């Protein structure tokens, strides 16, 4: 699955690069990774190319922290064009990961993990400091009408004005369908929602205008409003 970021108000696709922020260092203490949550390795058909990964319910920051603790560098991390974000391992790195507490998965277990990672994708542009951990946000879209609270999704998140995209897993808090025009008719609500969408300098009316221009809809168009939080 290829995650390509498309900014809400851009007309062209932007290159995708996986970025890591300071949160990726969380959980490392004196060079040792905290193993509060499981980290996994598999055995690739080519034994010299295994993978290091986590379950979708586990923050990817934990994966980055564990990888850093065993000396893995950013280029080994792959999130674009793959189902499971992972670090590619040599046999030596695989052995080190296991020695540090990673769990080995057999082929059937890897297949089950792959199915668990087949999550619907949502693309989000936010304009906050990338070092600020966001607890909750809102995204309007024309799809996902059947989405249920509690569902996991794979999100491609870009900081406004930057090309780098970070892959995160989010959990749906609530889903409702409402017309875009609500953001116009209730200016206070519109301003708040524009901010939660990642555009704090926009009014609700300005946000709706940009949304309508991009997706060729009108303010009366019902859209799906998804409230989510980061896993």
C-alpha positions as CSV (number, residue, x, y, z in Angstrom):
1,X,0.0,0.0,0.0
2,X,1.6,3.3,-1.1
3,X,0.9,6.2,1.2
4,X,1.0,9.4,-0.8
5,X,0.4,12.7,1.0
6,X,-1.9,15.1,-0.7
7,X,-2.3,18.4,1.1
8,X,-5.9,19.4,1.7
9,X,-5.6,22.5,-0.5
10,X,-2.8,21.4,-3.0
11,X,-3.5,20.2,-6.4
12,X,-0.4,18.1,-6.9
13,X,1.0,15.2,-5.0
14,X,4.1,15.7,-2.9
15,X,7.0,13.4,-2.4
16,X,6.8,11.1,0.6
17,X,9.7,10.9,3.0
18,X,9.4,9.3,6.4
19,X,10.5,11.6,9.2
20,X,11.3,11.0,12.8
21,X,11.0,13.6,15.6
22,X,12.3,13.8,19.1
23,X,9.5,11.4,20.3
24,X,11.4,8.5,18.6
25,X,13.9,8.7,21.5
26,X,11.2,8.0,24.1
27,X,11.7,4.8,26.0
28,X,15.5,4.7,25.7
29,X,17.5,4.7,28.9
30,X,21.3,4.3,29.0
31,X,21.2,2.7,25.5
32,X,18.6,0.1,26.5
33,X,15.1,0.0,25.0
34,X,12.1,-0.2,27.3
35,X,10.3,-3.4,26.4
36,X,7.0,-2.5,28.0
37,X,5.3,-3.5,24.7
38,X,6.3,-6.2,22.2
39,X,8.6,-5.6,19.3
40,X,8.8,-8.4,16.7
41,X,11.2,-9.9,14.2
42,X,10.5,-12.4,11.4
43,X,12.7,-14.6,9.3
44,X,12.7,-13.5,5.7
45,X,13.2,-16.0,2.9
46,X,16.6,-14.5,2.7
47,X,17.8,-15.0,6.2
48,X,20.0,-11.9,6.0
49,X,16.9,-9.8,5.4
50,X,14.6,-10.0,8.4
51,X,12.2,-7.2,9.6
52,X,11.7,-5.4,12.9
53,X,8.1,-4.2,13.6
54,X,5.3,-3.8,16.1
55,X,1.6,-4.4,16.2
56,X,-0.7,-1.7,14.9
57,X,-1.9,-0.9,18.4
58,X,1.7,-0.1,19.5
59,X,3.0,3.5,18.9
60,X,5.6,3.5,16.2
61,X,7.7,5.7,18.5
62,X,8.3,2.5,20.5
63,X,9.6,0.8,17.3
64,X,12.0,3.7,16.6
65,X,13.2,3.7,20.2
66,X,14.0,0.0,20.1
67,X,15.7,0.3,16.7
68,X,17.8,3.2,18.1
69,X,18.8,1.1,21.1
70,X,20.3,-1.6,18.8
71,X,22.0,0.9,16.5
72,X,19.7,0.9,13.6
73,X,19.8,4.0,11.4
74,X,16.9,5.9,9.7
75,X,17.7,4.5,6.2
76,X,16.8,1.0,7.4
77,X,13.2,2.2,8.2
78,X,10.6,1.6,5.5
79,X,7.0,2.9,5.6
80,X,6.4,3.9,2.0
81,X,4.8,1.3,-0.3
82,X,4.6,-1.4,2.5
83,X,1.8,-2.8,4.6
84,X,3.7,-2.9,7.9
85,X,6.1,-0.1,8.7
86,X,9.4,-1.8,9.6
87,X,13.2,-1.8,9.9
88,X,15.0,-4.1,7.6
89,X,17.6,-6.3,9.4
90,X,20.7,-8.2,8.6
91,X,21.2,-11.5,10.3
92,X,23.5,-9.9,12.8
93,X,21.0,-7.1,13.6
94,X,18.2,-9.7,13.9
95,X,20.2,-11.7,16.4
96,X,20.9,-8.5,18.4
97,X,17.2,-7.5,18.3
98,X,16.3,-11.0,19.7
99,X,19.0,-10.6,22.4
100,X,17.5,-7.3,23.4
101,X,14.1,-8.7,23.9
102,X,12.4,-8.7,20.5
103,X,9.9,-11.6,20.0
104,X,10.2,-14.0,17.1
105,X,7.1,-14.6,14.9
106,X,6.6,-17.7,12.8
107,X,5.2,-17.4,9.3
108,X,1.6,-17.9,10.3
109,X,1.9,-15.3,13.0
110,X,3.5,-12.9,10.5
111,X,0.6,-13.5,8.1
112,X,-1.9,-12.7,10.9
113,X,0.1,-9.5,11.8
114,X,0.0,-8.5,8.1
115,X,-3.8,-8.8,8.0
116,X,-4.0,-6.7,11.2
117,X,-2.0,-4.0,9.5
118,X,-4.3,-3.8,6.5
119,X,-5.8,-0.5,7.8
120,X,-7.8,2.1,5.9
121,X,-5.6,5.1,5.1
122,X,-6.3,8.8,6.0
123,X,-4.1,11.7,5.0
124,X,-3.8,14.7,7.3
125,X,-2.0,18.0,7.0
126,X,-1.3,19.8,10.3
127,X,0.4,23.1,10.9
128,X,1.7,22.7,14.4
129,X,5.2,22.3,15.8
130,X,6.2,18.7,14.9
131,X,7.7,18.2,18.4
132,X,4.2,18.8,20.0
133,X,2.4,15.6,20.6
134,X,-1.2,15.9,19.5
135,X,-3.7,14.0,21.6
136,X,-6.8,14.5,19.4
137,X,-7.7,16.0,16.1
138,X,-10.4,16.2,13.4
139,X,-10.5,15.3,9.7
140,X,-13.3,15.9,7.2
141,X,-13.6,13.6,4.2
142,X,-16.1,12.6,1.6
143,X,-15.7,8.9,2.4
144,X,-15.7,6.5,5.4
145,X,-19.4,6.8,6.1
146,X,-19.4,3.3,7.7
147,X,-16.4,3.9,9.9
148,X,-17.0,3.0,13.5
149,X,-15.6,4.5,16.8
150,X,-12.6,2.4,18.0
151,X,-11.4,1.5,14.5
152,X,-7.7,1.9,13.7
153,X,-6.5,3.7,10.7
154,X,-3.1,4.3,9.1
155,X,-2.4,8.1,8.8
156,X,0.1,9.9,6.6
157,X,0.7,13.1,8.5
158,X,2.5,16.1,7.0
159,X,3.4,19.4,8.7
160,X,2.0,22.3,6.7
161,X,4.8,23.8,4.5
162,X,7.0,20.7,4.8
163,X,7.4,17.7,2.4
164,X,8.2,15.1,5.1
165,X,5.4,12.7,5.9
166,X,5.2,10.7,9.2
167,X,3.3,7.5,9.3
168,X,1.1,7.2,12.4
169,X,-1.7,4.9,13.6
170,X,-4.8,6.6,14.8
171,X,-7.9,5.4,16.7
172,X,-11.3,6.8,15.7
173,X,-13.1,8.5,18.6
174,X,-16.3,9.5,16.9
175,X,-17.8,9.7,13.4
176,X,-20.7,11.9,12.3
177,X,-22.0,13.2,9.0
178,X,-22.8,16.9,8.8
179,X,-22.9,19.6,6.0
180,X,-19.8,21.8,5.6
181,X,-22.1,24.8,5.9
182,X,-22.3,24.3,9.6
183,X,-18.8,25.8,9.8
184,X,-20.1,29.0,8.1
185,X,-23.4,29.4,9.9
186,X,-21.8,29.0,13.3
187,X,-18.6,31.1,13.1
188,X,-17.3,30.1,16.5
189,X,-17.7,26.4,15.7
190,X,-16.2,27.0,12.3
191,X,-13.1,28.7,13.8
192,X,-12.6,25.9,16.3
193,X,-13.0,23.2,13.7
194,X,-10.6,24.9,11.3
195,X,-8.0,24.9,14.1
196,X,-8.6,21.3,14.9
197,X,-8.3,20.5,11.2
198,X,-4.8,22.1,11.3
199,X,-5.6,25.5,9.9
200,X,-5.7,27.9,12.9
201,X,-5.3,31.0,10.8
202,X,-8.5,30.2,8.8
203,X,-12.0,31.0,9.6
204,X,-14.6,28.3,9.1
205,X,-15.9,30.0,6.0
206,X,-12.4,30.1,4.5
207,X,-11.8,26.5,5.3
208,X,-15.1,25.5,3.6
209,X,-14.3,27.6,0.5
210,X,-10.9,25.8,0.1
211,X,-12.5,22.4,0.8
212,X,-15.2,23.0,-1.8
213,X,-12.7,24.2,-4.4
214,X,-10.5,21.1,-3.9
215,X,-13.1,18.5,-3.9
216,X,-15.6,20.1,-6.3
217,X,-18.5,20.2,-3.8
218,X,-20.7,22.9,-2.3
219,X,-21.2,24.0,1.3
220,X,-24.4,22.1,1.6
221,X,-22.5,18.8,0.9
222,X,-22.6,16.4,3.8
223,X,-19.1,15.2,4.8
224,X,-17.8,12.7,7.3
225,X,-16.3,14.4,10.3
226,X,-13.8,12.0,12.0
227,X,-12.5,12.7,15.5
228,X,-9.4,10.7,16.3
229,X,-6.5,10.3,18.6
230,X,-3.0,9.0,18.1
231,X,-2.2,5.5,19.2
